[in-house]
Amino acid sequence: MENGTGIAQLIRKQAASCTGAEVLRHVAADGSESSYTWRELDRRSDQLAGALAARGLGEGDRLSLALRNSPELILGVFAAWKLGAVPVPVRWDLPGWELARLREVVRAPVHLGAEDLPWIDATVTAHVPILPYDIMSPYAHGICSSGSTGTPKVILTARPAVHAAAFSTPLMQSWTPVPRPQTILVLAPMYHANGFTTLFGLFDGDRLVVMEKFDAARVIEAIEHHRVTTFTATPTMLQRIADLPGLDDRDLTSLDWILQGAAPMPPALVRRWAGLIGAERIVMAYGMTEGLGITALRADEWMAHPGSVGRPLRATELRILDADGKELPVGETGDIYLRSPRYHGYEYLGDAPALKTTPDGFQTAGDVGYLDADGYLYLLDRRVDIIISGGANVFPAEVEAALIDHPAIADVVVIGLRDPEWGRRVHALIEPADPAAPPSHDEVVAYARGRLAAYKLPKTTEFVEVMPRSAATKVNRGALVAARGG
């Protein structure tokens, strides 16, 4: 399919030319599965588009979708594109007050939530309307996010709903050819960019296996049963899969490659997955929803540059700048600025402040890092998350990486709490591997002591039953700090 073709037209073309083969499989939280062909997706999204139009959704409008990973969510997205509307998936697990605040920012004339699932399913008996297909959403989609203060924002891709190679070309192809079509396992919630953008692979003939909810054991079952060739995961997801009993005896041979993002991988986890599927099959990437650019490297490169998140790819340019906008030399820490013509840019809804931008168009999302002599980027943390303790900068991600390999620690998040002596103290929230036998504070500190400078060691620890991560395995550090008195 050529770039520039409207997505609504592509859906119709795929349905007209398809052989009746399954292109979408859904794995529900209870393990049950359903499947769809292109013709079924086309017909059902036509029916839903007609029903949404009757509810007032039209060209240029936004459609808010607070739905779990499901056929209904995907049909809603397709229906929005067919009406020239902008699909905006939002977190379905937000408390009522927070969802209401987010909906005020999205300002969608139609909102679909869990209560609308029976209505969506009932459209299967509706008349199939004749849609024009030649109208085009002014923005391909929106993704909801929030800043460090929790202020809601919606990031709109600054391009219309056309097929874009930047979203459907496998990143691994920067190193080696990737067999197509792929069978892509979708682990992340589709309100997150990593989950949503897998839809674009459908237009190049890829097949999706979409999990309603991440479950490590079911991930392996899906890989074996459906011969999955690729997936994208966060380090937390990969850790939970790696911890499964008997994993070394499972069949992962269908995997051509996997992509890891969201945060740097702990060294032990990189080596664990390299042992499972081969370092040359693992890509680790750094980017952001705003689409400023991307850096990446394969795990075999990582072995020579441990801790790196790669070098610029896809026409991305990279600079490390100080607070005055001066470019810093190799090895010096500063703000990461990116620029790339391949990702089309973005627009914000809501009151979130615009990203810092240089006069020549480089932008920063607030991340801090440095470059080595070979041009590899090392990501330290978000500037807003840096803990200034006793006048020294402590990067939470560095402390977390030093603790996560402790055999008694299943998950860890580090925050800075107000302290009369230190200004901010390093505080570690720990989910123990065995709730009945958590490690002591002294054991945690002793383990970290051989890996961190003394000023970076946790001064206090707190044990939690379950780490408060979203379905995308992210945490809101600001909320954790606020809940503990700031």
C-alpha positions in Angstrom: 0.0 0.0 0.0 1.3 3.4 -0.9 1.9 6.2 1.6 -0.8 8.9 1.4 -3.7 6.5 0.9 -6.5 7.2 3.4 -7.0 4.5 6.0 -10.8 4.3 5.4 -10.0 3.4 1.7 -7.4 0.9 2.8 -9.9 -0.9 5.0 -12.3 -1.2 2.0 -9.5 -2.4 -0.3 -8.3 -5.0 2.1 -11.8 -6.3 2.5 -12.4 -6.5 -1.3 -9.2 -8.4 -1.9 -9.0 -10.6 1.1 -9.1 -14.4 0.9 -11.2 -14.9 4.0 -8.1 -15.5 6.2 -8.1 -14.5 9.8 -6.3 -11.1 10.3 -7.3 -10.4 13.9 -7.5 -12.7 16.9 -8.6 -11.6 20.3 -7.6 -13.3 23.6 -10.0 -12.4 26.3 -9.0 -12.1 30.0 -10.6 -15.5 30.7 -8.6 -17.2 27.9 -11.4 -17.4 25.4 -10.7 -16.3 21.8 -12.5 -14.8 18.8 -11.3 -14.1 15.3 -12.1 -11.8 12.4 -11.4 -11.5 8.7 -11.0 -8.2 6.8 -14.5 -8.6 5.4 -15.9 -8.9 8.9 -14.0 -5.9 10.2 -15.1 -3.9 7.3 -18.8 -4.8 7.6 -18.9 -4.4 11.3 -17.1 -1.1 11.4 -19.5 0.2 8.6 -22.5 -0.8 10.8 -20.9 0.9 13.9 -20.0 4.0 11.8 -23.6 4.4 10.8 -24.8 4.0 14.5 -22.2 6.5 15.6 -23.2 9.0 13.0 -26.8 8.7 14.3 -25.4 9.7 17.7 -23.8 12.8 16.3 -20.3 11.8 15.4 -19.1 13.5 12.2 -16.1 14.6 10.2 -13.4 16.2 12.3 -15.0 15.2 15.6 -13.1 13.2 18.2 -14.4 9.8 19.4 -13.4 8.9 23.0 -12.9 5.2 23.6 -12.6 4.0 27.2 -12.5 0.4 26.3 -10.2 -2.5 27.1 -8.2 -4.2 24.3 -11.1 -5.7 22.4 -12.8 -6.2 19.0 -15.2 -3.4 20.0 -12.3 -1.0 20.5 -10.8 -1.8 17.1 -14.2 -1.5 15.4 -14.7 1.9 17.1 -11.3 3.1 15.8 -12.1 1.9 12.2 -15.6 3.4 12.4 -14.2 6.8 13.4 -11.7 6.7 10.5 -14.6 5.9 8.1 -16.5 9.0 9.4 -13.5 11.3 9.1 -13.4 11.4 12.9 -10.4 11.1 15.2 -10.2 8.1 17.5 -8.9 8.8 21.0 -8.5 5.7 23.2 -8.4 6.7 26.9 -7.6 4.7 30.0 -10.6 2.6 31.0 -9.4 2.1 34.6 -9.4 5.7 35.7 -11.6 6.7 38.7 -14.7 8.6 37.7 -13.4 12.1 38.6 -10.2 11.6 36.6 -12.0 10.3 33.6 -14.4 13.2 33.7 -11.5 15.6 33.8 -9.9 13.9 30.8 -13.1 13.9 28.8 -13.3 17.7 29.3 -9.9 17.9 27.5 -10.9 15.4 24.7 -14.2 17.2 24.1 -15.7 14.3 22.1 -19.3 14.5 21.1 -19.5 10.7 21.6 -17.8 8.7 24.3 -17.8 4.9 24.4 -17.2 3.1 27.7 -17.8 -0.4 29.1 -21.5 0.4 29.5 -21.7 0.8 25.7 -20.4 -2.7 24.9 -24.0 -4.1 24.5 -24.9 -1.2 22.2 -21.8 -1.8 20.1 -22.5 -5.5 19.8 -26.2 -4.9 19.0 -25.1 -3.0 15.8 -24.3 -6.4 14.2 -28.0 -6.4 13.1 -28.0 -2.8 11.9 -28.3 -1.9 8.2 -24.9 -1.5 6.5 -24.8 2.1 5.4 -23.2 3.4 2.2 -20.2 5.5 3.4 -18.2 7.9 1.2 -14.8 6.6 2.2 -13.2 9.6 0.6 -13.2 11.8 3.7 -10.2 11.7 5.9 -9.7 12.3 9.6 -7.6 15.5 10.1 -5.5 13.6 12.7 -4.8 9.9 12.5 -5.4 9.4 16.2 -4.9 10.9 19.7 -3.1 9.4 22.7 -3.8 10.5 26.2 -1.0 11.2 28.5 -0.2 13.5 31.5 2.7 15.6 32.7 4.5 15.3 36.0 1.7 17.3 37.7 -0.9 14.9 36.4 -2.4 17.5 34.1 -4.4 15.7 31.4 -3.2 16.2 27.8 -4.0 14.5 24.5 -1.3 14.1 22.0 -2.6 14.3 18.4 -0.5 13.1 15.6 0.0 16.0 13.2 -0.9 14.1 10.1 -4.2 13.0 8.6 -5.4 9.4 8.8 -3.2 8.0 6.0 -1.1 4.9 5.8 2.4 5.8 7.2 5.4 3.6 6.7 7.0 5.0 9.8 4.4 3.2 11.9 4.2 -0.1 10.0 7.8 -0.8 9.0 9.4 -3.2 11.5 12.2 -1.4 13.4 14.3 -4.5 13.2 14.5 -3.8 9.4 17.2 -1.2 10.2 19.5 -4.2 10.8 18.1 -7.2 8.9 15.2 -8.1 6.6 12.0 -9.1 8.5 9.8 -11.8 7.0 6.3 -10.5 6.2 3.5 -10.9 7.0 4.2 -10.8 10.7 2.1 -12.2 13.5 2.1 -9.4 16.1 1.2 -10.1 19.7 -0.3 -7.0 21.3 0.5 -7.0 25.0 0.2 -3.3 25.8 -3.2 -1.6 26.3 -4.2 0.1 23.1 -4.7 3.5 24.8 -0.9 3.5 24.8 1.0 4.3 21.6 2.9 1.0 21.6 -0.4 -0.9 21.5 -2.4 1.4 19.2 0.2 1.7 16.5 0.2 -2.1 15.9 -3.1 -1.5 14.0 -1.1 0.1 11.2 0.7 -3.2 10.6 -2.7 -4.7 9.4 -2.5 -2.5 6.3 0.7 -4.1 5.3 -0.7 -7.6 5.7 0.4 -8.4 9.2 -1.9 -10.4 11.5 -2.7 -9.2 15.1 -3.2 -11.4 18.2 -4.6 -8.9 20.7 -4.6 -9.7 24.4 -7.3 -8.1 26.5 -5.0 -8.1 29.5 -1.4 -8.8 30.0 -0.8 -12.1 31.6 2.7 -13.6 31.4 1.6 -17.2 31.3 -0.9 -16.5 28.5 1.7 -14.6 26.6 3.8 -17.8 26.3 0.7 -19.9 25.4 -0.2 -17.4 22.6 3.4 -17.4 21.2 3.4 -21.2 21.0 -0.2 -21.6 19.8 -0.3 -18.8 17.2 3.3 -18.9 16.2 3.8 -15.2 17.1 6.7 -13.6 15.3 7.1 -10.4 17.2 5.8 -8.3 20.1 6.6 -5.1 21.9 7.0 -5.1 25.7 8.1 -3.0 28.7 10.9 -4.2 30.9 8.3 -5.0 33.6 6.4 -7.3 31.2 9.6 -9.0 30.1 10.7 -9.5 33.7 7.3 -11.2 34.5 7.6 -13.5 31.5 11.2 -14.3 32.4 10.2 -15.3 35.9 7.8 -17.9 34.7 8.7 -21.4 36.0 9.8 -23.7 33.2 10.2 -20.9 30.6 13.5 -22.4 29.3 11.6 -25.5 28.1 8.9 -23.5 26.2 8.9 -23.1 22.4 9.9 -19.5 21.5 11.3 -20.4 18.1 8.6 -18.6 16.1 9.9 -15.2 17.4 11.8 -13.4 14.6 12.4 -10.4 16.9 11.0 -8.4 19.8 11.0 -4.7 20.7 11.5 -3.3 24.2 10.7 0.2 25.1 9.4 2.6 27.8 12.5 2.4 30.0 16.1 1.1 29.9 16.4 -2.7 30.4 18.2 -4.0 33.6 21.4 -5.8 32.5 20.4 -9.1 33.9 17.1 -9.0 32.0 18.9 -8.2 28.7 21.1 -11.2 29.2 18.2 -13.4 30.3 16.3 -12.7 27.1 19.4 -13.0 25.0 19.8 -16.5 26.3 16.2 -17.3 25.5 15.9 -16.1 21.9 19.3 -14.7 20.9 20.7 -11.2 21.4 20.4 -10.5 17.6 16.6 -10.8 17.9 16.1 -8.1 20.5 15.7 -4.4 19.7 15.7 -1.8 22.5 14.3 1.6 21.6 13.9 5.1 23.1 11.2 7.5 21.8 8.0 9.2 23.0 4.4 9.6 22.0 5.0 13.0 20.6 7.1 11.4 17.9 10.2 13.6 18.1 12.5 10.9 16.8 13.8 7.5 17.9 17.1 5.8 19.0 17.6 2.1 19.1 20.1 -0.8 19.2 20.1 -4.5 19.1 21.0 -6.5 22.2 24.2 -7.7 20.6 25.3 -4.0 20.2 24.1 -3.4 23.8 26.7 -6.0 25.0 29.4 -3.6 23.8 27.5 -0.5 25.1 25.7 -1.8 28.3 23.0 0.5 29.5 22.6 2.4 26.2 19.3 3.0 24.4 21.0 3.1 21.0 21.8 5.5 18.3 19.5 7.7 16.2 17.4 5.9 13.5 15.0 7.0 10.8 16.5 10.4 10.0 16.5 11.3 13.8 19.1 13.9 14.9 20.2 14.0 18.5 21.8 16.7 20.7 22.7 16.8 24.4 22.2 20.4 25.6 22.8 22.2 28.9 20.3 24.6 30.5 21.6 27.4 28.3 21.1 25.5 25.1 24.8 24.8 24.6 25.7 21.5 23.1 27.7 19.3 25.5 30.6 17.1 24.7 30.8 13.3 24.9 30.2 11.9 28.4 28.6 15.0 29.9 25.0 14.8 31.1 22.3 17.2 29.8 18.9 17.4 28.3 18.1 15.1 25.3 16.9 17.0 22.2 15.6 15.2 19.1 14.5 16.1 15.6 13.2 14.0 12.8 11.1 14.7 9.6 9.8 11.1 9.6 7.4 11.4 12.5 5.2 14.3 11.3 5.1 16.1 14.7 2.2 16.5 17.1 -0.3 18.9 18.7 -1.5 19.0 22.2 -5.0 19.3 23.6 -5.4 20.6 27.1 -3.3 22.9 29.2 0.0 21.0 29.1 2.9 23.3 28.3 4.6 23.0 25.0 7.9 21.1 24.9 11.1 23.1 24.9 12.2 23.8 21.4 15.5 25.1 19.9 15.3 27.8 17.2 16.2 25.1 14.6 13.5 22.7 15.6 15.1 20.2 18.1 12.7 19.4 21.0 13.0 17.7 24.4 10.5 15.7 26.4 12.5 16.5 29.6 14.7 13.4 29.6 18.3 13.5 30.8 21.2 11.6 29.4 24.6 11.6 27.7 26.4 10.2 24.6 29.5 8.0 24.5 32.3 8.3 22.0 30.5 6.0 19.5 27.3 8.1 19.5 25.3 5.8 21.7 22.7 7.4 24.0 22.5 6.7 27.7 19.1 7.6 29.2 19.3 8.5 32.9 15.9 9.8 33.8 13.2 12.4 33.4 14.5 15.8 34.8 11.3 16.2 36.8 11.9 12.9 38.5 15.5 13.7 39.6 15.9 13.6 43.4 18.2 16.3 44.8 19.4 14.8 48.0 21.9 16.6 50.1 22.7 18.8 47.0 23.5 15.8 44.8 21.4 14.6 41.9 20.0 11.0 42.2 18.3 9.4 39.2 15.5 7.1 40.3 16.0 4.8 37.3 19.6 4.2 38.3 18.6 3.1 41.8 15.8 0.9 40.5 18.2 -0.8 38.1 20.6 -1.5 41.0 17.9 -3.1 43.1 15.7 -5.1 40.6 18.0 -8.0 40.4 17.8 -8.8 44.1 16.2 -12.2 44.3 13.8 -11.1 47.0 12.5 -8.1 45.0 9.8 -8.6 42.3 9.4 -4.9 41.5 10.7 -1.6 42.7 10.0 2.1 42.2 12.1 4.9 43.6 10.9 8.4 44.5 12.1 11.4 46.4 10.3 12.4 49.6 10.6 15.6 51.6 13.2 15.4 54.3 14.4 18.0 56.9 18.0 16.8 56.7 18.5 15.9 53.0 15.9 18.1 51.3 14.8 15.0 49.5 15.5 11.5 50.6 15.8 8.5 48.3 12.8 6.3 49.1 12.3 2.8 47.6 8.9 1.2 47.2 9.4 -2.6 47.0 7.1 -5.4 46.0 8.7 -8.5 47.5 8.9 -11.7 45.5 7.6 -13.5 48.6 5.2 -11.3 50.6 5.7 -13.5 53.6 9.5 -13.0 53.6 10.4 -9.5 52.4 14.0 -8.4 52.5 14.9 -6.0 55.4 15.9 -2.4 54.8 19.4 -3.2 55.7 19.5 -6.1 53.2 18.3 -3.8 50.5 20.9 -1.2 51.2 23.7 -3.7 51.5 22.7 -5.1 48.1 22.8 -1.7 46.5 26.0 -0.6 48.2 28.2 -2.5 45.8 26.4 -1.0 42.8 25.8 2.6 43.8 27.6 5.6 45.3 26.7 6.0 49.0 24.6 9.2 48.4 22.3 7.2 46.0 21.4 4.5 48.5 17.8 4.3 49.7 17.5 6.0 53.0 14.0 4.5 53.6 12.2 1.6 52.2 8.5 0.7 52.0 6.9 -2.7 51.1 3.7 -2.9 49.0 1.6 -5.9 48.1 1.3 -4.9 44.5 3.1 -2.1 42.7 0.5 0.5 41.5 1.3 0.2 37.8 -1.1 0.9 35.0 -2.1 -1.7 32.5 0.8 -0.3 30.4 3.1 -1.1 33.5 3.8 2.6 34.1 3.8 4.3 37.5 2.8 7.9 38.4 5.7 9.0 40.5 4.0 12.3 41.3 1.0 10.6 42.7 3.2 8.3 44.8 5.1 11.3 46.2 1.8 13.2 46.9 0.3 10.3 48.7 3.3 10.3 51.1 3.2 13.9 52.0 5.2 15.4 49.1 
